Amino acid sequence: MPKFLVVYYSRTGHTAQVARALADRLGADLEPIREARSRKGIWQYFRSAREALAGKRAEIEPARHDPAAYDIVLLGSPVWASHPSTPVSAYLAANREKLKAVAFFVTLGGSGAEKTMARMEEAAGKQALAKFSATERELKSGKWKRGLQRFIDAIEEAATA
């Protein structure tokens, strides 16, 4: 049976919502990426986008789970100006060599999912087994759950191939 780790950063709670659903359905361990400095509020929203565009990496706390111990790491991020969040970029930089296989999921207000996940693939140094995105509108309406099941099916199929 493959071992899954769901790693995510969430500023507003949207990415955390998807991460928890994935962990529950896959029986995966869950690893939130934490940073010391808060990103709550409108000014932090702008700071986050500016840092993502500049390619900065956040200072994150050490991970509890070693990604090398897992067959597939599912990594989730909000989309910040068509870039992954700076905490996710920092996690990928710190753990790139430990990742055996990856799948990516993002949450977003509008557009930029594909560019963001392409940047995540580049940072991971490998192609994602599967990708999933959910807009804020889909999260509020519940429509994201159908796409999530297809994402899970693709991951499970890749894990058993």
Backbone as a ProteinNet text record, in pm:
[ID]
protein_1_A
[PRIMARY]
MPKFLVVYYSRTGHTAQVARALADRLGADLEPIREARSRKGIWQYFRSAREALAGKRAEIEPARHDPAAYDIVLLGSPVWASHPSTPVSAYLAANREKLKAVAFFVTLGGSGAEKTMARMEEAAGKQALAKFSATERELKSGKWKRGLQRFIDAIEEAATA
[TERTIARY]
84.6	0	89.4	67.1	150.4	125.8	231.8	222	212.3	112	87.9	111.5	166.5	180.9	118.7	27.7	-32.9	31.2	101.3	170.5	104	77.6	7.9	41.4	21.7	21.9	-113	-173.8	-302.9	-306.5	-330.3	-341	-483.5	-581.4	-721.9	-802.2	-747.2	-820.2	-871.3	-870.9	-921.1	-832.7	-702.1	-612	-614.1	-627.6	-637.2	-761.2	-870.3	-994	-971.5	-906.9	-879.7	-780.2	-677.3	-574.9	-636.2	-722.7	-787	-872.9	-945.6	-1028.2	-940.8	-829.7	-737.9	-680.4	-633.4	-575.2	-676.8	-799.1	-904.2	-931	-943.7	-982.2	-869	-745.5	-631.4	-568.6	-614	-551.9	-408.5	-387.7	-253.7	-220.7	-91.8	-46.6	-61.2	-81.9	-107.9	0	57.8	167.7	140.8	91.9	80.1	218.4	243.2	367.4	340.4	426.7	407.3	524.3	490.2	594.6	568.5	673	662.5	580.3	590.7	526	385.8	290.4	151.4	132.3	37.8	-0.7	-149.6	-206.6	-347.4	-365.9	-475.2	-508.1	-473.1	-528.3	-515.3	-371.7	-297.3	-159	-71.5	-99.4	-21.9	-56	-178.1	-218.2	-129.3	-113.8	-30.1	117.1	162.3	300.3	324.8	229.9	243.4	258.1	173	180.8	313.7	355.1	482	599.8	603	711.8	710.7	592.2	583.1	636.7	597.2	646.5	798.1	854.4	999.1	1076.2	1004.2	1070	1128.5	1079.1	1129.1	1077.7	1151	1108.9	1087.9	979.2	947.9	1037.9	1053.3	1120.2	1014.8	1031	931.5	989.1	898.4	938.7	975.5	1060.6	1097.8	974.1	975	863.7	865.6	748.7	737.6	758.4	715.9	724.9	837.1	914.2	1020	958.6	957.1	894.5	961.4	1085.6	1154.5	1090.4	1012.8	948.6	815.6	779.4	649.5	666.3	573.8	575.3	533.8	430.5	380.1	352.7	403.7	375.8	281.5	166.8	69.8	93.5	122.8	160.2	57.4	3.6	-100.9	-60.4	-105.1	-70.8	-183.6	-199.1	-281.5	-202.2	-272.3	-208.3	-187.6	-63	-28.5	32	-45.3	2.5	62.7	-8.6	33.3	160.3	187	302.2	253.5	329.3	297.4	329.1	267.6	297.2	444.7	498.8	640.8	672.6	581.5	611.1	621	537.6	546	675.7	713.5	840.8	957.5	952.1	1057.9	1059.6	941.8	933.8	992.7	956.5	1009.9	1161.7	1213.4	1358.4	1428.7	1369.8	1430.9	1420	1320.1	1291.7	1296.9	1338.9	1339.3	1400.3	1513.6	1584.4	1515.4	1425.9	1358	1227.7	1180.7	1049.9	1062	997.7	998.6	901.6	779.5	674.7	585.3	529.4	447.9	317.5	221.3	95.8	68.4	7.4	-12.7	-159.2	-196.8	-329.6	-316.4	-398.7	-397	-539	-550.3	-676.1	-650.3	-753.5	-731.9	-861	-844.1	-958	-1003.3	-912.3	-950.2	-870.6	-749.7	-672.2	-528.8	-453.1	-312.8	-279.8	-376.1	-352	-245.7	-257.2	-163.3	-21.5	-6.7	127.1	185.3	103.2	149.7	197.6	119.8	158.3	278.9	294.1	414.9	537.2	522.9	633.6	663.7	562.1	582.9	657.3	622.9	694.2	841.9	866.2	1004.2	1080.4	1018.2	1082.4	1104.7	1013.3	1026	1125.4	1149	1239.5	1177.9	1045.6	976.6	833.7	780.9	644.4	545.9	437	332.5	256.1	223.5	142.2	0	-45.4	-180.7	-182.6	-278.7	-294.6	-442.3	-467.2	-605.2	-608.4	-710.7	-729.9	-876.3	-897.4	-1033	-1038.3	-1134.5	-1152.2	-1231.5	-1224.2	-1300	-1449.4	-1498.2	-1639.1	-1674.2	-1586.4	-1610.6	-1607.2	-1518.3	-1510.2	-1636.2	-1687.6	-1808.2	-1932.5	-1938.3	-2056.8	-2050.7	-1932.6	-1917	-1884.5	-1876.7	-1850.3	-1709.8	-1618.3	-1480.9	-1470	-1566.6	-1557.8	-1557.5	-1623.4	-1621.2	-1481.3	-1420.4	-1284.5	-1184.6	-1208.4	-1119.5	-1118.3	-1234.2	-1239.8	-1159.7	-1165	-1083.8	-935.2	-897.2	-759.1	-714.4	-796.5	-765.9	-753.5	-845.7	-841.2	-710.2	-667	-542.1	-421.2	-422.1	-312.2	-308.8	-423.5	-429.4	-388.1	-427.3	-388.8	-236.8	-179.9	-34.5	39.9	-16.7	49.4	54.2	-40.9	-46.8	12.3	53.1	107.4	249
-118.2	0	124.9	216.2	336.4	429.9	501.8	601.4	739.3	815.3	950	1053.5	1167.5	1282.3	1401.7	1468.9	1591.2	1708.8	1792.9	1909.4	2031.6	2133.3	2250.1	2375.8	2488.4	2618.5	2682.1	2743.3	2807.3	2938.8	3046.6	3178.7	3204.1	3162.1	3192.5	3073	2952.8	2832.8	2751.6	2809.1	2735.1	2615	2636	2525.5	2421	2464.1	2371.3	2283.1	2339	2263	2148.1	2177	2073.8	1972.2	2020.5	1931.5	1832.6	1879.2	1789.3	1684.2	1725.1	1629.7	1524	1565.6	1470.2	1373.1	1425.3	1339.6	1239.1	1283.1	1192.8	1081.8	1116.6	1018.5	925.7	971.4	886.9	817.5	850.5	796.3	846.8	971.7	1031.2	1106.2	1121.1	1211.3	1353.7	1446.8	1586.5	1675	1762.1	1849.4	1992.8	2077.6	2219.4	2284	2370.2	2447.9	2571.6	2593.4	2705.9	2802.5	2930	3032	3119	3178.6	3256.3	3383.9	3445.6	3574.7	3556	3626.8	3617.6	3682.1	3628.9	3686.5	3724	3744.6	3783	3930.3	3961.5	4100.6	4142.7	4254.8	4302.3	4339.8	4402.3	4441	4318.6	4214.9	4090.8	4019.5	4038.2	3984.8	4046.1	4177.4	4245.1	4207.7	4198.7	4156.1	4016.5	3927.7	3790.5	3787	3861	3865.4	3925.1	4031.5	4098	4002.1	3930.4	3836.9	3719.7	3672.2	3562.4	3605.8	3725.1	3777	3795.3	3830.6	3852.2	3720.8	3609.7	3480.4	3455.8	3528.6	3511.1	3380.1	3330	3211.9	3252.9	3210.9	3243.1	3163	3212.6	3136.4	3047.9	2917.3	2823.5	2742.2	2692.1	2607.2	2468.9	2395.4	2260.3	2170.5	2083	1989.9	1880.1	1831.7	1719.6	1586.4	1577.3	1452.9	1463.3	1354.7	1349.5	1304.4	1389.9	1350.3	1230.3	1201.1	1084.8	953.1	955.6	834.9	803.6	883.1	868	838.3	759.8	725.6	843.6	915.6	1031.4	1144.7	1262.8	1383	1470.2	1500.9	1591.4	1728.2	1825	1956.9	2059.3	2135.5	2233	2374.7	2466.3	2607.6	2696	2812.5	2914.4	2970.8	3026.3	3092.4	3237.9	3281.9	3421.3	3479.3	3555.7	3620.9	3518.5	3408.9	3298.6	3229.2	3234.4	3169.2	3089.5	2986.7	2920.9	3015.8	2992.2	3074.4	3060.9	3164.7	3161.3	3052.9	3017.2	2904.3	2771.3	2752.6	2629.9	2629.4	2743.6	2751.2	2715.9	2763	2731.8	2582.8	2522.8	2379	2297.9	2334.6	2262.8	2275.9	2393.5	2414.2	2330	2320.2	2246	2094.4	2049.6	1905.3	1844.1	1918.6	1872.2	1732.8	1708.7	1581.4	1465.8	1496.1	1392.2	1345.4	1414.7	1385.5	1275	1160.5	1049.7	1077.1	1115.1	1146.2	1253.4	1338.8	1450.4	1462	1523.1	1566.5	1703.9	1792.7	1929.7	1969.1	2051.8	2111.9	2256.6	2340.3	2483.2	2534.3	2641.6	2713.3	2856.2	2917.3	3049.5	3127.1	3257.9	3346.1	3353.2	3341.1	3357.2	3272.1	3318.2	3246.5	3226.4	3149.9	3127.5	2988.8	2899.2	2764.9	2689.4	2687.6	2610.1	2664	2795.5	2855.3	2823.5	2831.4	2803.5	2660	2565.6	2425	2392.5	2460.3	2442.8	2491.5	2600.4	2651.1	2554.1	2491	2392	2269.9	2227.4	2115.9	2151.1	2270.9	2315.5	2315.8	2366.3	2372.1	2232.4	2140.1	2003.1	1921.4	1965	1891.1	1765	1760.1	1643.3	1678.7	1599.4	1620.9	1566.1	1636.1	1592.8	1473.3	1378.6	1263.8	1307.7	1410.2	1464	1607	1684.5	1824.4	1853.3	1944.3	1982.2	2129.2	2197.4	2335.9	2358.4	2446.2	2482.7	2632.8	2696	2839.6	2864.4	2987	3024.4	2999.4	3029.2	3007	2858	2771.7	2627.2	2576.3	2631.8	2590.5	2629.4	2747.2	2793.3	2716.3	2675.9	2605.9	2454.6	2401.6	2257.5	2184.6	2256.3	2192.7	2133.6	2174.6	2126.2	1978.5	1922.3	1782.9	1681.9	1712.8	1621.1	1614.3	1728.9	1732.4	1669.2	1683.5	1624.7	1472.4	1414.4	1268.5	1222.7	1295.1	1259.6	1269.9	1371	1388.9	1270	1231.3	1116.9	989.9	968.7	849.6	843.9	957.5	963	930.4	979.9	954.4	806.7	751.2	609.6	519.8	554.8	477.9	484.6	602	616.9	541.3	537.1	470.5	319.9	264	119.9	74	169.7	134.2	81.1
0	0	0	-93.4	-100	18.8	55.2	161.9	98.7	145.1	94.4	204.6	163.2	251.6	181.5	249.4	197.4	270.2	193.3	246.3	185.6	267.9	213.5	291.9	224.7	290	258.6	359.3	340	416.3	344.8	408.2	455.8	376.3	406	456.2	442.9	482.6	364.7	244.6	127.8	93.7	89.2	56.1	167.2	290.9	403.4	390.1	343.1	324.9	226.3	115	14.6	70.9	139.1	195.2	293.9	380.9	478.3	408.1	305.2	230.8	164.7	106.5	44.1	146.5	257	360.5	411.8	433	481	380.6	253.4	151.4	112.1	125.6	90.2	211.3	331	450.4	464.4	424.9	420.4	548.3	572.3	677.8	626.5	718.3	683.2	744.1	660.6	703.8	660.7	752.2	716.7	717.1	621.1	619.5	703.6	800.3	890.9	879.6	893.3	899.1	1021	1071.6	1195.4	1177.5	1062.8	1038.6	980	1033.3	988.1	850.7	775.8	646.8	646.8	762.1	773.9	740.7	674.9	646	504.5	463.9	326.7	291.3	383.5	352.7	333.6	408.9	394.8	263.5	217.8	86.8	-22.3	-18.8	-118.6	-101.9	22.1	47.6	-10.6	7.3	-41.7	-193.5	-263.6	-410.2	-455.8	-391	-427.4	-408.2	-296.8	-270.6	-368.6	-404.4	-500.8	-636.8	-680.7	-808.8	-808.4	-694.3	-682.1	-665.4	-651.2	-636	-498.5	-400	-263.1	-204.4	-107	-32.4	111.9	167.1	306.7	400.6	520.9	625.3	689.4	671.9	723.3	838.1	920.8	1032.2	979	1050	1005.6	995.3	897.2	876.4	982.9	1017	1110.8	1041.3	915.5	838.5	735.3	720.9	621.1	488.7	385.4	259.1	192.4	227.2	169.8	213.9	320.4	372.6	302.9	204	138.2	-10.6	-63	-205.9	-291	-245.8	-319.5	-221.2	-254.4	-175.7	-258	-199.9	-261.5	-201.1	-284.4	-235.7	-279.7	-183.4	-211.6	-178	-263.9	-246.6	-296.2	-234.7	-299.3	-417.5	-513.6	-626.8	-591.3	-598.3	-571.4	-697.8	-772.6	-895.2	-991.4	-1014.4	-1101.8	-1054.3	-925.2	-863.2	-741.7	-703.4	-576.5	-461.4	-349	-231.2	-196.3	-133.8	-98.4	5.3	97.2	185.4	108.7	6.9	-73.1	-153.6	-208.4	-280.2	-188.4	-65.4	31.6	64.4	79.7	108.2	-7.1	-128.8	-244.7	-253.1	-229.2	-233.5	-126.8	-9.8	100.2	84.2	8.1	2.6	-136.7	-234.7	-374.4	-390.7	-328.9	-345.6	-272.9	-181	-103.1	-166.6	-268.8	-328.1	-432.5	-406.8	-502.3	-616.7	-581.8	-679.1	-617.9	-703.8	-656.1	-732.5	-666.6	-727.7	-667.7	-746.4	-700.8	-702.3	-604.4	-601.8	-560.3	-620.5	-590.4	-573.6	-495.6	-482.4	-526.5	-584.1	-642.2	-654.2	-667.2	-685	-829.2	-923.5	-1063.3	-1159.2	-1196.2	-1296.9	-1249.1	-1326.2	-1296.4	-1246.2	-1242	-1188.3	-1267.9	-1398.6	-1480.4	-1469.6	-1477	-1463.1	-1325.5	-1224.3	-1088.6	-1076	-1125.5	-1113.6	-1202	-1314	-1395.7	-1318.2	-1247.1	-1164.4	-1049.5	-996.4	-891	-945.9	-1066.9	-1129.6	-1148.6	-1195	-1214.5	-1081.5	-978.1	-846.8	-788.5	-816.3	-766.1	-847.9	-970.7	-1057.8	-1113.7	-1113.9	-1169.6	-1207.7	-1299.3	-1346.7	-1244.5	-1226.8	-1134.7	-1192.4	-1106	-1146.4	-1178	-1108.8	-1128.2	-1076.6	-1127.7	-1086.8	-1065.5	-970.9	-939.1	-899.5	-943.9	-901.1	-865.9	-770.3	-729.3	-706.2	-770.3	-750.8	-622.2	-576.4	-457	-479	-597.1	-629.8	-621.6	-675	-668.7	-525	-445.2	-305.6	-228.9	-254.3	-184.9	-228	-355.9	-406.7	-385.8	-357.1	-341.3	-470.7	-582.2	-711.9	-722.4	-636.5	-640.7	-608.2	-540	-494.2	-608.3	-719.1	-834.5	-894.6	-912.2	-965.8	-870.6	-741.9	-642.9	-655.7	-680.3	-693.9	-814.9	-925.8	-1043.3	-1010.4	-934.9	-891.4	-806	-710.9	-623.9	-706.7	-799.5	-885.1	-964.2	-1018.4	-1096.1	-1006.9	-885.4	-792.7	-755	-722.5	-683.8	-800.1	-920.7	-1038.3	-1059.1	-1046	-1060.6	-951.5	-833	-720.2	-737.7	-808.3	-826.1	-959.7	-1042.3	-1175.9	-1165.1
[MASK]
+++++++++++++++++++++++++++++++++++++++++++++++++++++++++++++++++++++++++++++++++++++++++++++++++++++++++++++++++++++++++++++++++++++++++++++++++++++++++++++++++

